[in-house]
Amino acid sequence: MSKILIIDDEPDIHLILKKHLEKIKGVEVIDAYSGEEGVGIYKNLFENKDKPSLVIMDLNLAGEENMEQLDRHIEGKDKKMDGVRATREILKIDPSAVIWGYTAWFGTEWAKRLKETGAKRVIERLLPFKKFSEMVKDFLSNKT
């Protein structure tokens, strides 16, 4: 069984991704709605020798629409972990973790920082969910 951890603050994204990813045979999807929750889940799974095969990471984990607050989140100056900080913390726990960014912030300096921090890929959320799940399926089938 391959575990996929989705770290995204939008419940609708979880529902849609889960619907597509669970069509892949042998996949279990685990949800985290904040960077802090995602890091905690990853740590727990890793310590129990049951780490996810893949982490799907959003950049904006603020749960905010307020631009001033969002700017602080992007700069890493608010209390909530963004995708870059969550990626950094997961890689401290497990340097071999495979993290893919799947974000509407593709093509920004923020997305560039995610890649520089250690995300293996950063994929634009405009890519249809079905196509994204096919990429995940290919990745998982090449791992075995």
N, C-alpha and C positions, 0 to 999 in steps of 0.2 A: 504494500500500500504506500503510495507516494502522498506525502502531505504538502499542501500549498497553503502558506500563510498570507492572507490579504491584509495589508495595513492601509486603511483608507477611512477618512472620517465621514464619508457619505454612505448611509445605509442602502440607497438605491444602487450604487455601484457594486456593493457587496452582492445584492440580490441578482443583478444581471450577470456579473462575473461568475458567481457560484452556479447559476443556471447553466452556463456554457461549460465551465470547467468540470462540473460533476458528470458531464457526458463522457468524459475521458475515463476509460476503464481503469480501476484501481487507484482513483484519486479521492483524497479526503481534503476538503477545504476548511480551513480554520480562519475565523474572523477576529480582527482586532480593529477597534475604531479610533485608536490614538497611537502615537509613536510609543508612548510609555507602556501602553497595554501590549503592543506588538513586541517590544523588547522583552517584557516580562514573560510573555508566552514563549517566545523563541528560547529564552534562557531556560525555562522549565523543561521544554521539550528536549533541548540539547543535553541538559544534565541527566535526563532520563533516557539518553541514547535513542531518541526518537525525533531527531531534528527534521525540519521541513526540507524537502528537495528544492523548493523554490519559495522565495518571498517576493510578493508583488507589492511594491511600495509606491504610494502617492507622495507627492512633495508637500502639498498643502494639507496639513493635518490640524489646522487651527479651528476648524468648525466655525469660521468667521467670514462674514461678508464685508465687515467694516474695513475700508482700505488702509486706514492708519494702523489698525491692529494687524492686518495682513502684511503690511510692509515690515513691521517689527518681527513677525513670524518668519518672513523670508530672510531677514537679516540675522535670524537666530537670537533675537533679543527679547523674546517673550518667554513665558513659563512653559508653554507647550512645545514638545519636541516636533520639529518638522521632519520630512523624509530624510534629509541629509544627516541630521543628528541621530535619528533612529537607525539609519544605515551604519553610521560610525559605531554606535553602541553594539549593534548585532555583530559587526565584524570584530569588535573587541572580544566578544564571547566566543565567536567562531570565525576565524579568518578565512575559512573555506566556504562560508555561507554564500549561496547564489541569490543575489538580489537583482530584480528587474524593476526599474521605474516604469510606471504606466500612468502618465499624467497629462493633464491639459497644459502644463507649464513647459512642455517640450520646446526645445529651441531657445530657452532663456539661459541667462547666467546661472540661475538656480539649478536648472537641469544639468548644466555643465558641472556644477559643484557636486551634484549627486553622482555623476559618472566618476569624477576625480576622487571622490570619497571611497569608491569601490563597487558601485553598482555595475554589474556586467553589461547591462543594456539599459537604455532609456528609450521608451517607446511612446509615441504620440497617442493620446487617448482618442484622437479622431479615427485611428485604426479600428474598424468594427470589432466588437467583442468576439464574434465568431472567428474572425481571422486571428485575433490575439490568442484565443483558446487553441487554435490549430498550431500556432507557434509554440505554445506551452506543451502540447501533445508531442510535437517533434522533439523538443528539448528533452522531455521525460523519456521518450523511446530511445534517444541516443545516449542516455545516461546508463542504461542497462546493458 
